[in-house]
Amino acid sequence: MKWNTARFLIDLSRPQVMGIVNITPDSFSDGGQHASTAAALRHCETLLKEGADILDIGGESTRPGALSLPLDEELARVLPVVREAVRLGVPVSVDTYKPRVMQAVLDLGADIINDIWALRWTEPCANPAPAALNAMQVVAKHPSCGVCLMHMHREPLTMQMAPMEGDVVPQVLLFLEHLAQSLHGLGVEKNRIVIDPGIGFGKTVAQNFALLARQGELLGAGYPLLVGWSRKSSLAAITATPLAAAATLDVHERLVPSVAAALLAVERGAAIVRVHDVRETVQALKVLGAIR
C-alpha cells in the first residue's frame, strides 16, 4: 500500500514515523521549545537525523482547553518554516484545520494536510468578499496532496469537558468512513487519504484504549491508519504510581509508554505513527521489524 502525496509516493509496507514539529508557545508537550523559525528548522533536522520519515509542522496548539489561534498569527508561524522544510527532501505535513493555511502551505509545496477537524471547517468571513473557503474544497482542488482525516469529538476547548459516550469504536469508524467517502466523492483518489482515530480528542482513558485494543475494526474502512499516542495523558493515567500521580507526571516521563503504545499500534496495523520521541520509536520499530 502506498500513500500518494504532493511530491512523494510513500511506501506504507514499512511503518512510517511522523516527527512532530510544534511551532507553538503553548503545546501540552513541548510548547515554546521550537517557537522560532530557526529553532523549528533545527528541530526538523534533528528529527530527520533520528530517523523521521515525515515532518508534521503545526502552528496552533490543540491540547484540551486550547483557544483558537487567529489566522494571521498561524500563517506567520507556519509559512516561514514550511518554506524551508520543503527543501529537506522528505514529505512535509502541516497540522491545520484552517482552509487559508491549507491553501498557503500547499502553494509552498507542502505534501500533506493533517486536519483534526477532518476538513469540516469553513473559514468564516466578515463580509461577502472574499468568499469563505471550505477545507474539503481546498484539498479536493489540489491535484495530488495527501490528507489525514482525524476524528474529534466537539472541539479542543470543550472536548474533554463532555467526552464521548458509549462504544466509541463504531462511532469513530462511521465518522471517518463518511468523511473519507465525501472527499472521495469530490474526486480525491482513495490512495491520497489516511484516517486517524484521534486519541485523546474527546475520549475517556478507557475509550482511548478501546480504540487501540480494537484497532483492527478501524482498518475495515479500507484506508491506512495514522495514530498519535505520543505523550498523551491517557498514558500517564495508567502508568502513574502512588508517588507520581498522573496529574503531575511530566510529559517527558511518558517516553516509555509512548513508545509502547506506538509499537502496539503498528502491531495492530497502523501504517504511520505520529511521535515526539523519534529516535526511540524508530529503534523500537526496528526490533519489531526484525521478528516480522
PyMOL commands that set and color helices and strands:
alter all, ss='L'
color gray80, all
select helices_A, chain A and resi 37-50+71-85+99-107+135-141+168-185+190-192+205-213+215-221+233-239+246-248+251-267+278-291
alter helices_A, ss='H'
color red, helices_A
select strands_A, chain A and resi 2-4+9-11+16-22+54-58+92-95+112-115+146-150+193-196+226-227+272-275
alter strands_A, ss='S'
color yellow, strands_A
deselect
rebuild
show_as cartoon
